[in-house]
Amino acid sequence: MKKIIIGLLVVVSLISACSHSAEVNKRDPLESGRGFIESTLKGDFDEAQKYLLQDSVNMEYFNMYKDFNSGRSKEEKEGYKNANIIIDSTQNLSDSVSIITYSNTFKNKPSKIKLVKKNNDWLVDFKYTFNNNM
C-alpha cells in the first residue's frame, strides 16, 4: 500500500511539473535579453513575444522578422536552432535602458538589442535593432 501511494505521488508530481509552464524572467535585462534571443534563434516566436515591448511599431518589426524567418531554408533554421548565444557586451545606459551586443555560433555576426524597463520588467525594444544601430 505504501509503494502504491509513493508511486501515485511521483506520477502526480511528474504530471504537475510537465503541465506547469516555465515562468518568463523579465526582472533582469540580461536574462530578458537572453530569453528573447534564445527564443528567436529557436524559432519560438510566441515565447519571444513575451519579452517584447508591446507597441505598434515593435509588433510591426517583429511580424516582419517572423515572416523573414519563415522564408529561411530548413538547414538555416536548424543552424540557428542549434546555435549558442555569445554575449559580447552589455551597456547600462541608465537605470531603465540597457543595450546587449551579442552574436551566435551559427552566423557569428554581431547584433544589438535594446531593453527598456517598464513596470519593473525588462522588455526588448525591437525598433532599436532596425533603426541603423548596428
C-alpha positions, 0 to 999 in steps of 0.5 A: 500500500505504501509503494502504491501511494509513493508511486501515485505521488511521483506520477502526480508530481511528474504530471504537475511539473510537465503541465506547469509552464516555465515562468518568463524572467523579465526582472533582469535585462540580461536574462530578458535579453537572453530569453528573447534571443534564445527564443528567436534563434529557436524559432519560438516566436510566441515565447519571444513575444513575451519579452517584447515591448508591446507597441505598434511599431515593435509588433510591426518589426517583429511580424516582419522578422517572423515572416523573414524567418519563415522564408529561411531554408530548413538547414538555416533554421536548424543552424540557428536552432542549434546555435549558442548565444555569445554575449559580447557586451552589455551597456547600462545606459541608465537605470531603465535602458540597457543595450546587449551586443551579442552574436551566435555560433551559427552566423557569428555576426554581431547584433544589438538589442535594446531593453527598456524597463517598464513596470519593473520588467525588462522588455526588448525594444525591437525598433532599436535593432532596425533603426541603423544601430548596428 
